[in-house]
Amino acid sequence: MKLFTVDKEGKLIQYKEHSFGIDNKESDLEILLENNPECFFDDGKILIIGRQVLTNLGTWIDLLGLDSFGNTVVIELKRGKTPRETVSQLLEYASFIDNLDYEQLNLIYQNYIGEESSLETYHQEYFDSIDSDKVSFNKASKLMVVAQDISPSIKQSAEYLRRKGIDIYCMEFKYFLNHASERMIAIDFVVGEDTFIRTDSIKSTAQLPKVDEKRFLDSLDSFGKPVFQQLFDFARANGLLIRWGSKGFSINVIINDGFVGLCFGYPPQSVFKQSIYTGFEEIRKKVNNSDSIIELFRSELEKTNKFMSAKSNLKWIVDRPTDNNDIRNFLTILKLMIDKIRENELK
């Protein structure tokens, strides 16, 4: 395959194929796929929920993802040619992932993203899903090898496994550079259909970088800044814990040696958009008499006409001007919930 750019004079400038491994580490390939999952798969996308996930056998899964139906996607990356043991590695990882339930997948996701937000809610927002009943997490697994050179033995083994009912795919990429050191990657499935996926301790050493208050506020638009600035001021004034993740933050009530997530905040560029989500799941899991507290929390927030349903939680999409009285009403409700949570204490 030959690739060219066209300069201003109408001349063709050729991209030349290079070995990805000469100038790049395998972690560079991980990051590339991690940040651009929609570019690697036809007619859909993958939600990456873990990177360098530790298995029960002490091995590491390069990338772990979910498709729109909740099926797990186990991805093994090779920056060069695939060694003979690639398929056996992938099958070993799959045998580990196959035994994980939703709570374990949720823990992998939370370790990866650095937040307590739920995988179920994030999955719904990421795939813009309305009918959550169709999602059954980890009901099936898809296996994928991504390499610059898929060897004949790996291709033959993968084709055999597909005939036997194993949902395995091999994707090969070509890496090009032109005279200006501009990079280009061409991708092709060598095993599997083009429609692929676009249609007792769990650990991950690789975590997305966390934001902080300044970077978060800088990312907001004119609608979000006054709301979130007052929320941060309120959190500090009431001795609340602000925990930062890769996309946003959580506001937490500190009780004895523990804490409870009261609400979560996200910037405009996140899957959740510029929004505030309630922490009903955190309250239900950690606080005594949680049902009555959540019922009160929900009813008070619904009275504001700012919050809408978000599966088991409520969300406020901050996409229009907000009156200061509305912000104060919201903070008054939070103060009520803080008192209720502290009064009932942790389970």
C-alpha positions in Angstrom: 0.0 0.0 0.0 1.3 3.5 -0.9 0.0 6.6 0.8 0.6 10.2 -0.3 -0.1 13.7 0.7 -0.7 16.4 -1.9 1.3 19.6 -1.4 0.3 23.1 -2.5 1.8 22.7 -5.9 -0.1 19.5 -6.5 2.8 17.2 -6.0 2.4 13.8 -4.3 4.6 13.4 -1.2 4.8 9.7 -0.2 4.3 8.4 3.3 6.9 5.6 3.9 6.1 2.5 5.9 8.1 2.2 9.2 8.3 -0.3 12.0 6.1 1.1 14.9 8.4 -0.6 17.4 11.5 1.4 16.4 10.3 4.7 17.7 7.5 3.6 20.0 6.9 1.4 23.1 4.1 -1.0 23.5 2.5 1.4 26.0 2.4 4.0 23.2 0.1 1.6 21.2 -2.0 1.1 24.4 -2.5 4.8 24.7 -3.3 5.3 21.0 -6.0 2.7 21.1 -7.2 3.7 24.6 -7.7 7.3 23.4 -9.2 6.5 20.0 -11.3 3.4 20.3 -13.8 4.6 17.8 -11.1 4.8 15.1 -10.0 1.2 15.5 -13.4 -0.5 15.1 -15.9 -0.2 12.3 -19.5 0.8 12.7 -19.3 1.4 16.5 -17.0 1.9 19.5 -15.7 0.4 22.7 -15.8 1.7 26.2 -12.3 1.1 27.7 -12.7 0.3 31.4 -9.2 -0.9 32.3 -5.6 -0.8 31.2 -2.9 -3.3 32.5 -5.5 -5.2 34.5 -3.9 -7.8 36.8 -5.3 -11.3 36.5 -5.5 -14.0 39.2 -2.4 -15.6 37.6 -0.3 -12.5 37.9 -0.4 -11.6 34.2 -1.6 -8.3 32.8 -4.4 -7.6 30.3 -3.3 -4.7 28.0 -6.8 -3.2 27.6 -10.2 -4.3 28.8 -13.4 -2.8 27.2 -17.1 -3.2 26.9 -19.3 -3.0 23.8 -22.7 -1.4 23.7 -24.4 -4.7 24.8 -22.1 -5.0 27.9 -20.0 -7.8 26.4 -16.4 -7.7 27.6 -13.6 -7.0 25.0 -10.2 -8.4 25.9 -7.4 -6.7 23.8 -3.8 -7.9 23.5 -1.5 -5.5 21.8 1.8 -6.2 20.0 3.8 -3.3 18.4 5.6 -5.7 16.1 5.0 -9.3 15.0 2.8 -11.6 17.1 4.8 -14.3 18.9 3.4 -17.9 18.9 2.1 -17.6 22.5 -0.2 -14.6 21.7 -3.4 -16.6 21.3 -2.7 -18.7 24.5 -2.2 -15.4 26.4 -5.5 -14.1 25.1 -7.3 -17.3 26.1 -5.8 -17.2 29.6 -7.0 -13.6 30.0 -10.5 -14.5 28.7 -10.7 -17.4 31.3 -10.2 -14.8 34.0 -12.5 -12.2 32.7 -15.3 -14.7 32.1 -15.7 -15.3 35.8 -16.1 -11.6 36.7 -19.4 -10.3 37.8 -20.7 -6.7 37.5 -19.3 -5.6 40.8 -15.8 -6.7 39.9 -16.0 -5.0 36.5 -17.3 -1.9 38.3 -14.2 -2.0 40.6 -11.9 -2.3 37.6 -13.6 0.7 36.0 -13.4 2.7 39.2 -9.7 1.9 39.7 -9.0 2.9 36.1 -11.0 6.1 36.0 -10.2 7.1 39.6 -13.8 7.9 40.5 -16.6 6.2 42.4 -19.2 6.8 39.6 -20.9 3.6 38.5 -19.9 1.6 35.4 -23.6 1.1 34.6 -24.3 4.8 34.5 -21.2 5.6 32.6 -21.9 2.8 30.0 -25.4 4.2 29.5 -24.1 7.7 28.9 -21.2 6.6 26.7 -23.4 4.6 24.3 -26.3 7.0 24.7 -28.5 4.1 25.7 -32.1 4.7 26.7 -33.3 1.1 27.4 -30.8 -0.1 30.1 -32.7 -3.4 30.4 -31.0 -4.6 27.2 -27.5 -4.5 28.8 -26.3 -7.6 30.5 -22.7 -7.2 31.6 -20.2 -9.9 30.7 -22.7 -12.2 29.2 -20.2 -12.9 26.4 -16.6 -12.0 25.6 -14.8 -10.8 22.5 -11.1 -11.4 22.1 -8.8 -9.2 20.0 -5.2 -9.2 18.9 -3.9 -5.9 17.6 -0.4 -6.0 16.0 1.6 -4.5 13.2 2.2 -8.0 11.8 -0.2 -10.9 12.4 1.9 -14.0 11.8 0.4 -16.9 9.7 0.3 -19.2 12.7 -1.7 -16.7 14.8 -4.1 -16.1 11.9 -4.6 -19.8 11.4 -5.1 -20.4 15.2 -7.6 -17.5 15.4 -9.6 -18.7 12.4 -9.8 -22.2 13.9 -11.1 -20.8 17.2 -13.7 -18.8 15.3 -14.9 -21.9 13.6 -15.3 -23.5 17.1 -17.4 -20.6 18.3 -14.7 -18.4 20.0 -15.4 -14.8 19.2 -11.8 -13.8 18.3 -10.5 -11.1 16.0 -7.1 -10.1 14.6 -6.4 -6.6 13.5 -3.3 -5.6 11.7 -2.0 -2.0 11.3 0.6 -0.3 9.1 2.6 2.6 10.3 3.7 5.4 8.0 5.8 8.6 8.2 6.3 11.3 5.6 9.1 13.8 5.2 7.6 16.1 7.8 7.5 13.3 10.4 3.7 13.3 10.2 2.3 9.9 11.2 -0.4 7.8 9.6 -1.9 4.4 10.5 -3.8 2.2 8.2 -5.9 -0.6 9.9 -7.4 -3.8 8.6 -9.0 -6.9 10.0 -7.3 -10.1 8.9 -9.5 -12.3 11.0 -13.1 -11.4 11.8 -15.9 -9.4 10.3 -15.6 -5.7 9.6 -18.6 -5.0 11.7 -16.9 -6.3 14.8 -17.6 -4.4 18.0 -18.9 -1.2 16.8 -22.3 -2.9 16.6 -10.1 -12.1 45.2 -8.6 -8.7 44.2 -9.1 -6.7 41.0 -6.2 -4.3 40.3 -5.0 -2.1 37.6 -1.7 -0.2 37.8 -2.5 2.1 34.9 -4.9 4.9 35.9 -5.9 8.0 33.9 -4.4 11.3 35.1 -6.6 13.2 37.5 -7.8 16.7 37.1 -7.8 19.4 39.8 -10.1 22.3 40.7 -8.3 24.9 38.5 -8.2 22.7 35.4 -11.8 21.7 36.0 -13.0 25.3 36.4 -11.0 26.4 33.3 -12.8 23.7 31.2 -16.3 25.0 32.1 -18.5 27.3 30.0 -20.2 30.5 31.3 -23.2 28.4 32.5 -21.1 26.0 34.6 -18.6 28.3 36.3 -20.9 30.0 38.8 -22.6 26.7 39.7 -19.5 24.7 40.3 -17.6 27.5 41.9 -20.3 27.9 44.6 -20.4 24.1 45.0 -16.7 24.0 45.7 -17.0 26.9 48.2 -19.9 25.1 49.9 -17.8 21.9 50.2 -14.9 23.7 51.8 -17.2 25.6 54.2 -18.9 22.4 55.3 -15.8 20.3 55.7 -16.6 18.0 52.8 -14.0 15.9 51.0 -13.5 16.7 47.2 -12.1 13.6 45.5 -10.7 14.2 42.0 -10.9 11.6 39.2 -9.8 11.7 35.5 -13.0 13.3 34.3 -14.5 15.1 37.3 -14.9 14.9 41.0 -17.1 13.7 43.9 -18.3 15.6 46.9 -18.1 13.4 50.0 -19.4 13.5 53.6 -16.7 12.4 56.0 -17.9 10.2 58.9 -15.4 8.8 61.4 -12.9 6.9 59.2 -15.0 6.7 56.1 -16.8 8.9 53.6 -19.9 8.8 51.5 -20.3 10.3 48.0 -23.0 12.9 48.0 -22.8 14.0 44.4 -20.5 13.9 41.3 -19.6 16.7 38.9 -18.4 16.5 35.3 -17.1 19.0 32.7 -18.5 19.7 29.3 -16.2 17.4 27.3 -17.0 14.3 29.4 -19.5 11.6 28.5 -21.8 13.0 31.2 -21.6 16.5 29.7 -21.5 19.5 32.1 -23.5 18.0 34.9 -24.1 17.1 38.5 -25.2 13.6 39.4 -26.5 12.4 42.7 -24.7 9.7 44.8 -27.8 7.6 45.7 -25.8 4.4 45.1 -23.1 5.5 47.5 -25.7 6.4 50.2 -27.5 3.1 49.7 -24.3 1.1 50.0 -22.8 2.9 53.0 -25.5 4.7 55.2 -28.0 3.4 57.7 -31.7 4.0 56.8 -30.6 4.8 53.3 -34.0 4.3 51.6 -35.6 7.1 53.6 -32.6 9.4 53.1 -32.6 8.8 49.3 -36.4 9.3 49.1 -36.0 12.7 50.8 -33.0 13.6 48.6 -34.9 12.7 45.4 -38.1 14.5 46.3 -36.3 17.7 47.3 -34.2 17.8 44.2 -37.2 17.1 41.9 -38.9 20.2 43.4 -36.1 22.4 42.0 -37.1 21.4 38.4 -33.4 21.2 37.6 -32.8 17.4 38.0 -34.0 14.7 35.6 -33.9 10.9 35.9 -30.5 9.1 35.3 -31.3 5.5 35.9 -31.2 5.0 39.7 -29.9 8.6 40.2 -30.8 12.1 39.2 -28.8 14.5 37.0 -28.6 18.2 36.4 -27.3 19.1 33.0 -25.9 22.6 33.5 -26.5 24.0 30.0 -28.3 27.3 30.6 -28.0 30.2 32.9 -28.8 29.4 36.6 -30.3 31.9 39.0 -28.4 32.3 42.3 -31.5 31.4 44.2 -31.6 28.1 42.4 -28.0 27.4 43.3 -28.7 28.3 46.9 -31.7 26.0 47.0 -29.6 23.1 45.7 -26.9 23.8 48.3 -29.5 23.9 51.0 -30.7 20.5 50.0 -27.1 19.2 50.1 -26.8 20.6 53.7 -30.0 18.8 54.7 -28.6 15.5 53.2 -25.2 16.0 55.0 -27.0 16.3 58.3 -29.2 13.3 57.6 -26.2 11.1 56.6 -24.2 12.2 59.7 -27.2 11.6 61.9 -27.7 8.0 60.6 -24.0 7.2 60.4 -22.3 4.4 58.3 -23.5 0.9 58.2 
